[in-house]
């Protein structure tokens, strides 16, 4: 498969049941909400999960969390210097012609998250290398996911029944707090820009991998705050246009798919309490849609 040639938009609906989808570190790790109490999952959080899924597919990524480190490098710099080609470019003089372009091009070839999301490389001057400041703009953009309705968050007090260190003067029943969203359906949207894909070398095959990562976003992602099965991508739309710029703007595509609660449902408690209306997109010429439910393809190219 060659470089991506057609614009892609995507829309996903994430169901959260008694879990913390994205804790806010400046608010005691409570689930993120905006001022109107709508739940949020940050784009950074979503990209982290996409990277994790790509890593599960044995793809090379440069922004790797320490807990999932599989190459022995403890930083972006060591990961860059550990690649022979990148190390050679780093040793070029800072003012040498094409150094920045060569660095960016090679980084895109090696790491899928660089050619997908872009990356800012700001590396200080080392013993044998000049400083590097290179920015790459990636074609894949992902918005913050927002719940369709305000969410109810609850907290419970928990205890640790054993001391962490011998001779600890604190009692073994140390108190803590755990927070969760009782229920929320979050809408995730994003797009893939062909013009930027041409610059980073993002291919049709890469797009398929990003799609697979998004459809299976919460696989292999369980934790105490997110028990297995408490978060899932309940429905996902992969929307491909028949040209580079798209039949519609991404904003219009994302707005056109609207939701409403079913009759007699005041407080939604499950995905099935909503009606998702995708009729407008299905009637738009030059657009093909793949719809996935619970990770399974339900219709192909409608």
Beta strands, then each sheet from edge to edge (+ up, - down):
strand 1: 8-19
strand 2: 23-24
strand 3: 30-31
strand 4: 38-41
strand 5: 118-123
strand 6: 132-137
strand 7: 140-142
strand 8: 145-150
strand 9: 153-160
strand 10: 174-192
strand 11: 231-241
strand 12: 258-261
strand 13: 274-277
strand 14: 287-293
strand 15: 296-299
sheet 1: 4+ 8- 10+ 1- 11+ 14- 15+
sheet 2: 2+ 3-
sheet 3: 4+ 8- 10+ 7-
sheet 4: 4+ 8- 10+ 9-
sheet 5: 5+ 6-
sheet 6: 12+ 13-
end
